Amino acid sequence: MSDKKTLTVKLVRSPIGTRASHRATVVGLGLRKLNSTSVLEDTPAVRGMINKIAYLVQVL
């Protein structure tokens, strides 16, 4: 279990007023309210999702 790399992502800006696909990406990452965090496995797919909404999230 410890050999899996993880990323902690925090929602720091509201997705209100953003594109629908960006809001769906926020939900897909498991983020709900502002300042909520999610611990995710470090995969190319997750990194792509984070890159897509980089202006809304912060990687801790």
GROMACS elastic network, one bead per residue, 0.5 to 0.9 nm:
[ bonds ]
;  ai    aj funct       b0    kb
    1     4     6  0.59168   500
    2     5     6  0.76549   500
    4    41     6  0.70027   500
    4    42     6  0.77541   500
    5    40     6  0.85830   500
    5    41     6  0.60052   500
    5    42     6  0.54151   500
    5    43     6  0.84814   500
    6    39     6  0.64650   500
    6    40     6  0.53893   500
    6    43     6  0.86164   500
    7    38     6  0.81340   500
    7    39     6  0.56441   500
    7    40     6  0.52191   500
    7    41     6  0.61915   500
    7    42     6  0.58439   500
    7    59     6  0.69638   500
    7    60     6  0.72472   500
    8    37     6  0.66440   500
    8    38     6  0.56033   500
    8    40     6  0.62668   500
    8    41     6  0.88487   500
    8    58     6  0.84669   500
    8    59     6  0.58089   500
    8    60     6  0.52718   500
    9    29     6  0.83754   500
    9    31     6  0.83593   500
    9    36     6  0.83324   500
    9    37     6  0.54461   500
    9    38     6  0.53362   500
    9    39     6  0.64572   500
    9    40     6  0.76391   500
    9    50     6  0.81980   500
    9    57     6  0.65453   500
    9    58     6  0.57645   500
    9    60     6  0.59962   500
   10    31     6  0.76025   500
   10    34     6  0.81184   500
   10    35     6  0.57835   500
   10    36     6  0.56419   500
   10    38     6  0.66012   500
   10    56     6  0.86445   500
   10    57     6  0.54677   500
   10    58     6  0.51648   500
   10    59     6  0.63294   500
   10    60     6  0.71074   500
   11    14     6  0.75410   500
   11    15     6  0.89128   500
   11    26     6  0.81368   500
   11    31     6  0.66121   500
   11    32     6  0.80296   500
   11    33     6  0.74204   500
   11    34     6  0.54489   500
   11    35     6  0.50124   500
   11    36     6  0.57254   500
   11    37     6  0.65911   500
   11    38     6  0.88311   500
   11    56     6  0.60829   500
   11    58     6  0.64978   500
   12    34     6  0.59423   500
   12    35     6  0.54793   500
   12    36     6  0.81626   500
   12    55     6  0.86438   500
   12    56     6  0.57643   500
   12    57     6  0.52823   500
   12    58     6  0.65154   500
   13    16     6  0.88134   500
   13    34     6  0.66977   500
   13    35     6  0.81852   500
   13    55     6  0.75859   500
   13    57     6  0.67268   500
   14    17     6  0.82206   500
   14    18     6  0.85475   500
   14    33     6  0.82322   500
   14    34     6  0.64031   500
   14    56     6  0.68690   500
   15    18     6  0.54649   500
   15    19     6  0.82364   500
   15    22     6  0.74669   500
   15    23     6  0.57907   500
   15    26     6  0.77406   500
   15    56     6  0.70151   500
   16    19     6  0.86005   500
   16    23     6  0.78439   500
   17    20     6  0.86681   500
   18    21     6  0.83380   500
   18    22     6  0.64594   500
   18    23     6  0.67351   500
   19    22     6  0.52403   500
   19    23     6  0.64639   500
   19    24     6  0.87527   500
   20    23     6  0.50900   500
   20    24     6  0.61846   500
   20    25     6  0.86241   500
   21    25     6  0.61825   500
   21    26     6  0.87607   500
   22    26     6  0.63645   500
   22    27     6  0.88076   500
   22    49     6  0.88962   500
   22    52     6  0.73367   500
   22    53     6  0.63048   500
   23    26     6  0.51201   500
   23    27     6  0.64770   500
   23    28     6  0.86158   500
   23    53     6  0.87580   500
   24    27     6  0.51297   500
   24    28     6  0.60320   500
   24    29     6  0.86965   500
   25    29     6  0.62302   500
   25    30     6  0.87696   500
   25    49     6  0.63884   500
   25    50     6  0.83311   500
   25    52     6  0.80767   500
   25    53     6  0.74655   500
   26    29     6  0.52981   500
   26    30     6  0.67233   500
   26    31     6  0.56421   500
   26    32     6  0.75478   500
   26    49     6  0.83285   500
   26    50     6  0.86663   500
   26    53     6  0.75420   500
   26    56     6  0.85947   500
   26    57     6  0.87698   500
   27    30     6  0.51223   500
   27    31     6  0.54327   500
   27    32     6  0.65187   500
   28    31     6  0.74677   500
   28    49     6  0.85090   500
   29    38     6  0.71839   500
   29    39     6  0.89789   500
   29    40     6  0.77328   500
   29    46     6  0.77234   500
   29    49     6  0.76729   500
   29    50     6  0.82253   500
   30    36     6  0.89321   500
   30    37     6  0.81445   500
   30    38     6  0.61443   500
   30    39     6  0.87842   500
   30    40     6  0.88197   500
   31    34     6  0.81522   500
   31    35     6  0.87011   500
   31    36     6  0.60014   500
   31    37     6  0.64440   500
   31    38     6  0.63776   500
   32    35     6  0.86414   500
   32    36     6  0.63616   500
   32    37     6  0.85645   500
   33    36     6  0.55007   500
   33    37     6  0.89400   500
   34    37     6  0.88033   500
   40    43     6  0.85858   500
   40    46     6  0.75375   500
   41    46     6  0.73533   500
   42    45     6  0.83474   500
   42    46     6  0.64451   500
   42    47     6  0.68973   500
   43    46     6  0.52941   500
   43    47     6  0.61951   500
   43    48     6  0.86103   500
   44    47     6  0.50295   500
   44    48     6  0.60931   500
   44    49     6  0.86743   500
   45    48     6  0.51230   500
   45    49     6  0.63537   500
   45    50     6  0.87501   500
   46    49     6  0.50548   500
   46    50     6  0.62121   500
   46    51     6  0.85399   500
   47    50     6  0.50628   500
   47    51     6  0.60510   500
   47    52     6  0.85872   500
   48    52     6  0.61532   500
   48    53     6  0.88782   500
   49    52     6  0.51109   500
   49    53     6  0.66250   500
   49    54     6  0.84305   500
   50    53     6  0.54126   500
   50    54     6  0.55952   500
   50    56     6  0.89756   500
   50    57     6  0.74096   500
   50    58     6  0.88280   500
   50    59     6  0.84605   500
   51    55     6  0.85073   500
   52    55     6  0.82178   500
   53    56     6  0.55016   500
   53    57     6  0.65955   500
   54    57     6  0.54036   500
   54    58     6  0.71927   500
   54    59     6  0.88594   500
   55    58     6  0.81477   500
